[in-house]
Amino acid sequence: MMISKATRFFRGALATLCCSLLLACGGPTEADRAVEEGILLIGNGSEPKGLDPHLVTGVPESQLLRALMEGLVAPDPVDDLAPAPAMAESWESNADFTVWTFTLREAKWTNGDPVTAGDFVYSWQRILSPALGAEYAEMLYVIRGAEDFHAGRTTDFGQVGVRAIDDRTLEVTLEGPTPHFLGMLMHTSFLPVNPRAVEEHGGMTDRQSGWSTLENYVSNGPFKLKAWVTNQVIEVERNPDYWDAATVQLNGIRFFPIDNVGTEEAMFRDGRLHLTNTVSPDKIPSFRQEMPDQLRIEPYLGSYFYRINTTRPPFDDVRVRRALALSIDKQLLVDRVTQGGQAPATGFTPSGIAGYPASTAVQYNPEEAKRLLAEAGYPDGRGFPSAEILINTSESHRKIAQALQAMWKEKLGIDVGIYNQEWKVYLDSQSQLDYDISRAGWIGDYVHPTSFLDIFTTGNGNNDTGWSNPAYDALIRRARVAPNEAERMQLLQQAEAMLLGDMPIIPIYWYTRVYLKDPRVQGWEPKLLDNHPFKYVSLRAG
């Protein structure tokens, strides 16, 4: 039956009035009702670029994939250094950690297909196929022959060190000793996809494949895709066919893509969210006072930094890049702007990784910065061309950019603009080198310096700076096959020193995780990588 516009308006106004009266009288909020229904409401930052695990790179996407997909191992609910059994019920390695054998459990995809070792072979061939253009393909270079296959030096995937011995046994042979391989396997790039679904909707190397849409999505995790309304909400519901369904306590999760931090904070205060993605830095002091049991500030293994497009003048001059980096008072920035306990970054790889001392190469030195800029031909900023900082839409990123804008004006005499783009467009601009300076962040994919340093090798899909140094590439390759961890760490320190010498990036601060959490959310423990396995999360009423 059709409803007139006048009737719809009246009903909508009446509903709004009723809701307002209910809230004014202390009635249940949306978050209260969701607790009763077992539905977690979570702010998830930006609208995700997609849900294909081989074609996404961001945190908003990875959080969704942790609910929908499961790899050989999964994050432990408390310890990021302790991978938990997932599709693999057990595993073993040889003495030098170069050959790993995984025994798969009996599990199903949401289309009814069994999850097999062959699915992992197919999936890893897919992400390594050059035609797919996966930004994270280099993550799999630890596997023997993976780099040659991805580079097109061989077209025979049988030469790559992954094989299905039978449906439930997967053997992986690596380029060199890799004791941290289990930690790497928790990353989305190692997730399986359902071969039948992919082949029915475009095939292995089709980047526009329709298998990862709402109508066709096939997953194997604790939840399955229920609804996806672009820029409004993505909803998942409990997967009854998940192998460990008895452990799952939530009935569903609603992920809200909210770019505006003020809007997100208002939703939390109004009882429409259980978890926020972030907190506005200037609100942190008031939250400490007013909501100490809901404000969370936790360790987080990540680097906030700026990428520099080294292919564009004047940023193709290392002296200009170093001048920009050395003129930033990062201690002032974290004290006055970010205010969340972040540490000024003196290198790229964050502190806190056992056996790897953080670099101290990038210190605040405005006099040296002025000297370098003058040497490059821009004394006191005279003649410096117009330039802009690219940020993705976020008030927090804008405030940081404005602080750096002011520092560069004061210390170097140069003017830079700021412009923002929506998340997907921003990612495309970075990958196409369509920027001067770009805000960036990198959260460890696993607890090891290679998770940070590998991304700046030549041609890496996450490099996005135009910078290339064959000597750096050689050090990363040597580290990959190093006979022991001590030698690997030494090689990686040399590589980072080279990276910071050439300065295609500007380290700014090392992260903390700052967000708001409803005390009724249980099983959400502080995690160094912020990888929370949703099957252990619950909501406590009352």
N, C-alpha and C positions, 0 to 999 in steps of 0.2 A: 504494500500500500504506500503510495506517495505521501510525503509529509510536506506541507507548505513551508515556505521560508519563515513566515511569521510564527507558525507553530514551533518550528525548530528553534527559533530565537527565544521564544518564551520558555520552552522546556530547558534550553541551555542556561538561561539566566536563573531559572528556578533551581536547577541543579547546583549552579555555582553558589547561590545564596544558601542553600541547604548545607553544602560542604563548609561554607564559611561559618555558619552557625554551629555546626558540629564541632569544628576545630575550636571555636571560641568557647564552647562548653567543655572542652577537654575530651572530646570524643576520640576514637581511634584514628590514627593517621594511616597513610598508605603503608608506611614501614611496619606499623603495628599489625595491620591485616596480613601483610606479607609474612611476618613471623609466624602467625597462626597457620598460614598456608604452606610454610616451609619454602618460601621463595626469597632468595637473596637479591637485593637491589644494590647495584654497584655502578659507580661512575667509572667510565672506561676511557676517558680522554677523547680522542678524535674518532670520527667514523672510520672503521677499518678499511684498508685498501682492498681487502679480500679475505678469503678463508682457505685458500690453497696453501698448504704448508710449505710448498716449494717455491712460492712466488711472493711471499710476504717477508718483511724485515723488521717491523716495528713492534713496540711493546703492546699497543692496543690489540693487535692481531694475535700475538703470542698468548695473551691472557685468555682470549676466546678459545684458542686451539687447545689449551690445557684442559678445558672442560669437554671438548668434543673429540679429541684424538688422543691416542696413547701409543708410545713407541716401545722399544725393547725394555727400557727402564723408565722410571718416573721419579719426580722429586719426592724426597722424604718429607713428611709433614713438618719436620723441625730442622733437620740438618741438611744443608745444601751440599755437603761433602759425602753424603751417604745415599747413593741411588737406591731406589726401592724396586723390587720386581714389578713388572708390568706385563707386556705381551710375552716377555721372557720370564719363565718361572725360575730359571737358574742359569748360571753361566760359569765359565772357567777360562783361564788364559794359560799360555805356556809360561815358562820361567822368566822370559825377558819381555813379556807383555806385547809380543808382536802378532800372536795368533789368538783370537778370541772365539769361543764356541758358545752359542746361545741355544738353550732348549726352550722352545715356545710352548705355551699352555694352549689348551683348547679354548678358543675365543671366536666371536662372530663379529662381522660387520653389520651395520644396521639394515643392509639389504639381504641378510641371511647367509652371505658367503662366509666360509671359515677364514680366519686370519692365518696365513701360512708363511713359511720362510721365503717362498717365492714372491710374496707380496713385497717383502723388503728388498729383494734383488731388483724387482721391477721398479720400485720407488726410487732406489738409489741410482739406478740407471737413468731414470727420468730426470732427476735433479742435476745429474752430471752431463746430460745430453746437451751439446753446444746449442742446438736449435731452440731449446727452451729458454735460454738466457737467464737462468736463475741467479739472483744476486748472491745467494749463499752457497753456491756450488763449491767454492774453495774450502768450505768447512770440511768437506769430505776428502780433501787431499791427503789426509793421514792414511787413507786406504791405499794399498799398493796398486799402482797403475791408474789411480783416479785422475791425477793431473794430466797424464798423457791422453786419456780418453776425453776429458773435458776440453783440452786444447786441440783436439782433432788429430793428434799425432798417431792415434790408433782408433779404428772404428769397431774393433772387436771387444765388446764388453766382457767377454770371457777372459780377457787379460787382466781385468780388474779383480782385486782380492776380496770378492764377496761371492759366496755360492750357497745354494740351498742343498744340503746333503740329502734331506728329505723334507716333507712338509713341516716338520716340527724342529728341524735342526739347521741353524744358520752358522756358517763359518766365515769369519772376517780376518783377513791377513793385512797387516799394516805395513807402512813404509819403514818404520823403525819402532823401537820400544816406546810405548805410550801408556804409562800406568794410569793417566787421567782420562782414558778413552770412555769409561762409563759415564763420567761427568759430561763429556761432549754429547753422548747419546741422548741426553735429556733435552737437547735443543730441537726446535721445530724442524730444522733442515733434515734431521734423521727420521722424521715421522713417516709412517707408511701411508700410501693412498690405495684406494680400492681399484685394482687394475680394470675390472669390468666396467666400473662407473666411468673411469677416465677414457677408456677405449670407446664407450658408447656415446661420448660427448666431445669428440674432437681428436682424441688420440694423445699419445704420450707427450708430444712436444708442442701442443696447441696452447699458447698462452691465454687464449680466449675461451678455453674449454668450459662448457656449461655444467660440468659435474659439480662445481663448488657453489652453485646457486641454491637458494632456499628449496626449490622444487626437487633438486637432484642430489642434494648433499648426502654422502655416505661416510659414516664415521665409525669409530670403534671404541670411543671413550665412555666415561661414566654418564655423559649427557648427550642428547641429540638435538639438532637444530629444530626449533619449533616455529619461530617467527623472525622476520627481518624487515623492519620498516626503516628505510634509509634515513639517516640523521635523526632518528627518534629512539629506536630500541632494537636490540637483538635479544631474543629469548630462547633459552635452551631448557629442555625438560629431561627428567631422569630417563636413562636408557635401561629398560627392564632386561635387555639381553646382554648387558655388560657382564663380563666374567666375575666381577667383584661387586655386583649390584647390592649385596647385603650390607656392604660398608657405607654405601652412599646414603646420606641422611637428608640432603636437600631434595625437594621435589622439582626445583628448577632455579634458574638464575636469569635475571634481566640485566643486561649490559646497556647502559645509557651513554651514548657518545656526546660528551659535553665539553666543548672547547672553552667556554667561558667559566673561569674558576669562581667568579662571583655567583653565577647561576648555580653552580654545583654546590657551593657552600650554603646558599639559600635553600636548595632542595634538601640538604642534610638537616638543616635547622628546622625545616618545616615537616620533617618526618617523611620524606620521599626517597631517601637513600639510607642504606646501612653502611656503605663504605664510599669515601670519595677517592678520586684518583690523585688529587694533590690539594694543597692549601695555598692561598695567596700569601706571599711572604709578609706583607704588612699586617696581616691578621694574626700571625703566629703569637705575638705577645699577648693579644687579648684572649686568644684561645687557651694559652697557658693559664691565664687567670680564671676564665669563665668555664672552661670545659676540659680540665686537666685529665679527666678519665677517658676523654674521647680523642684528644690530640695524640697522635703517635709520631715519634721521631726515632727512626731506627737506622742501623748501619745498612749500607746499600753499595754494592760493588759496581760503581759506575763513574764515568767521566763526563762532565759537561764541558764542551769545548766549541770552538768555532772552526769550521772548515774554511780554507782559503782556495779560491780558484787560481791555481798557479799558472794557468794558461793565458790569463788576462794581464796586460800591463795595468798598473805598475806592480801587480802582485806576483809577477813572474820573477821579480828580484827578491832574493832571499833577505837582503838588507831591509827591505820594506816590511816583509813578513815578520822579521825579528823585532823591528821597531814597534810594530803593533802589539806584539806579545809582551815585550819588556816594559811597556808603558801602562800596563793594567795593574792597578793596586787591588789585588785579589782579596787581601785581608779586609780592606775597607768594604769591598763588594759583599763578602759573606757576612760581615758584621752589620752592615747597614741596609743591604738590599735583600739578600736571600734569607737570612736570619733563622735558618733551620739547622744549625750545627754543621754545615758543610765545611770542608777543609780546602784552603787555597791549593790549587793543583800546581805542583812544581814539575810535573811530568805528565805523561798520558796514562800509563797503567796505574790504577789506584793502589794506595797502600793497603796492607792487610792480607796479601797473598804470601803464604809461607814459602820461605826460600828465595823471595824476590824483593830486594829492597827498592822502594819507590825512588824514582829519579828526582834529583834536585836541580836539574839543568835550567829550568825556566824560572828565574827570580825577577822580582820587581826592580827595575833599574832604569828610571826615566832618563837619566843623563846619557846612558849608553844608547837608549832608544833614539834620542834626539840626534846623537852623533851619527848613528846608522842611517837615519832618514836624510840627514844633510848629505852624507856620503853618496846616497842613492840619487841625489839631485833635487831634493825638496827641503832646503833649509827652512826651519820653522814652519814647515807645511806649504811654503810658497810653490805654486805650480802643481800641487797635488791634484790629480783629476777627481771628478765627482765619483763617488762610490756609495754602495748601499749594503746594509745588512739585511739578509733574508731571514725571516723567522716564520715558523708556523703559528697559526692564530692562537695566542695565549697571552694573557696579561702579564704573567710571570716572565715569559721570554721577552716581552716588550720592555719591562722595567730593567732587566739586565742589559738589553741592547741600549737603552737610554743612558744607563750608567757608563757603559763603555764609550758611547758616543761622546759623552761629556768629558771623560778622561782623555780620549784622543784629541779632542779640541783643546783642552787645557795643556796637556803635556807635549803634543806634537804640532798643534796648530792646524789640524786637518778637520774637514767637515765630512761626515758620512750621514747618509739617510737611513731610514728603516722602512721596510715594507713587509707585510705579512701575506701569507697564502694559506688556503685551506690545506689540510694534511696531505691529501693525495697529490695535489698540484705541487706542493712544496717538495715532496719526495721526487716527483718527476723533474722539477727544476734542478735539484741537486744532481740527479743521475745524468742529466743532459748538460751539466756544467753551465747552466743558465743563471749565474749569480756571480757576485763579487766575493762577498763574505757571507757565510751561512751558519746560523745557529745549529748546533748538533749535540747529541747526547749518545753515549754508548754504554749500555749495561752489559756486564759480563754474561756471556752465554754459558759459561762454566767457570769454575774458580781456578784460573790459570792465566798467566800473561799472554799466552798465544791467542786467547780470546779477544784481546785488544790489539795486539801487534800484527796479526795475520791480515787484518782488513786493509792495510796500506801497501800490500804488495801490488805490483803492476797488474792492472786489469781486474783487480778484485772488484766484485759487484758492489761493495760497500765503501770503496775508496773515495770516489766522488770528489777528488781534489785536482785531478789531472797530473798529480805528482807521480814520478816513476824514478826509481833508483835501483839499477841492477845489483849493486853491492848489498843493498838492503834485502832484496829478494833472495840473494844467495845466502845471507845469514839466516833468514827464516827457513829456507830449505834445509840448511845444515842443522838447525834446531829440531826440525821435524824428524830427522833420522839420528839424532844424537844418542850415543850408547847409554847415557845415564842422565838423571835429572840435573845434577850439578853442572854438567857441561852444557845442557840445554839452557839453563838459566843464565849462564855466562854469555852465550850467544845471543839470547834475547835482550840482555842488557846492552850489548854492543849495537844491536839493531835499533833499540829505542833511542840510544844516544845519537845515532845517525838520523833517525826521524826528527828528533828535536833540534838537531843541527840544521837541517834543511827547512824545518818549520812550515810544512804545508797545513798545519793545524795550530790553533792557539789553545792550550789547556787553560781552563778557567777555574773550575773547582771539582772536587770529588764529592759525589752525592751523599746525601742521607735520604732516607725515605720518609716523607712528611705527608700525612694524610689524616682524615677523621674516620673513626671506627665506632660504630654502635656497640656498646658493651655486650649486647645480646649475641653478637657474632662470636661463635666458639670455633676453636681449631684453626684460627688465623694467627699463626705464630710469627715473630720476627724472622725474616729470611734474608740472608746476604744477597741473594739474587732475586728476591721477591717472587719466587716461583711457588705459589700456593696450590697444592693439589686439592681441587674442589671437592673431591669425594670424602675428604676428612672434615670439611667445614659443615657447621650446623648452626641453627638459630635457637636460642633458649628463650622461651616465653617468660614474661614476668620480670 
